[in-house]
Amino acid sequence: MNTSDYLSVPERIWSEFDGAPGGTSLEAMCGELFSQQLFNWQEFALAHMNMKGAWLREIASGQHTLLVQFNQGRTVSATAALDAGTIRRRPCFLCVYHLPDAQKAVLYRKTFLILVNPYPIFSPHYTVVHVDHEPQGLDRHIGDLLALAHDLGPAFTVFYNGPRCGASAPDHHHFQVCPAGIMPVEKAWEEVARETPIADREGVAFGVMRLPGRSALCVEGSAPEALEVFLKRLMGAMGEVMGSAEEPMLNLFCTKKEGRWRLLVFPRRKHRPDAYYREGEDSILVTPGAVEMGGLLITIREGDFLKMTPALAEEIYREVSLPPEEIDEIVNRVK
């Protein structure tokens, strides 16, 4: 699959954003796409209606808030087999010829397709798919991430799941987009002082935010080139601490507000908690990705939704996250 495969199917393209001055904003194009898909794609409209009716409750964990959503529409994603053999055998559902017939896209800078997520968690919820079938990987797409957050503007947050910790299509590079400010961790960014601050270095501010059961590395800056260099350095330090030559396991949120990019990076050590594989009452089908690390726990069974407590959530977070001493080692290496 290559770029020409997408561009040779013009009926897929609802609109195109090329960044030209004076053109329609990307936010407006995405809004128009969302409205069109609700009107013309019955299966998506039903999934969106079901998501809007999903149960949601709030639980307090110290000074922090966590949200729990009961969303059966996420069953396929939460239970997907992601071993290499299964990935090789199944058709890639993000490639153009495997998309539903009714699905349309905004062609973004001739490099990505912006699609409504057919199994939404948010309203709206977009998936931003690379036009080529290439593996999920952040290192070579940091510039794209920053550009996308800039072009979407402060109303949206872009998030990323690493290929081994939340990406349901690790064989096809993609980002996701949700409304800004909807995640509990974004509110914590505003309300909770960040620890271990490092004064602006080469135009980048860096710190650690301690959250229930996990830590977020906070990065902020106004110069995209400096941010890209710093993020690559940070990922290198994470890889050294984790002892991995592959992309370090991570989830990430990025938004641009008041002229500065804000990124929250969650280092990971495990994809799913042990409770995911247990049977009977001890089982809980929660697959932590960026959304869960951001404080919104998606459950696909009513029983899991009802039994989620702050203590259980923190236990899951601690199991899949790097321990504080390894977070501190990453910070020291970056210093």
Phi, psi and omega in degrees: 000130178221179186307319183297334178298319179288314185288343178274002177240070187297336180294344176287332190273112178281319178202170182226133177249120180243003178080007182295137180301140176085355180278177177297138182291155177295323177302316180293318179299318180294323177297319178294319177299314181302314180296318180298318182290324175298323185279325190250354183237098189298317182297321178292317179301320178293317179297321179293319178297318179296321178297319180297334178266005182295145178289143179217133175220159185249136175231142183263134176233093186064229179275001183255156178247138172241148176246145177235128180241134173261108189223094182292341179295344180266012184300314183300315181292317185290335184250008185297137172280126187241019176289158186300322181296315179296318180298318181294325186279330185269149176293145180286117184282358176259353177281151194300321185282356178250001176287151175303147184304325185276354186281130179244172186213155164266121176280117187255111177049033177056019183236332183226154167252128175264120184239149167291140177285122185289348177233072193288152170255331183237171172231106359274169178219119183244151170245131184250107194253130177296144183291339178258149176278092179227153187296153174300131180188132186273323191309314184274000183234020178297317178300320177296319179300312182294319179296319181296315179297322178295312185291326179287327179087180188291352180283348186230153173241134176263136176228158187224134173250128177296160184295342181244014181206059171130338180287120180280349174230073182293349180268357182222118186295136179199156168245173172228160185225136176224167176298138180292146176083000184276339183273136178306325181294331177291324176291323177297324178304319182283327193257338186248130179296135178279139182267172177046052181287147171243126181303154181316122180235116182056035177083010182235129173260143187219142178197182180236133175248119180275124182236164180305113175078358185201169177231148175243133173273124186257128181231136182214139179185166182249354181250112185298324180296316179295320179297318180296316178299316182294317181297323177294321176296318179297315179296325176296317178295321178297316179298321179296315181292321181280347180068040183233135175274345177279174174304129179300145180295125181200157167237154189211143171240143180216132173216159175241125185218132177053042174081003182231139173280141176236127180233139174240121183246126179251104175292140184235155174235355186202147181278300183241145179285162180302326182299336179298328186262357179284166179245162177071211186293339180278353181280141172213118187270076174241124179248098186292122169238200182302318183300313180294317179296332177282359175105007177244104184271118181266124176244144182250359176234140182301320181298319178295321178299316185285329184268357179294128179232165175303320181294318179293319178298316180295323177298316178297314181300314181299324183290325185261355184254161173291142178291159184305323182294328177283327173299316180297324179293321176299314180300317181296321180292324178291322177301000000 
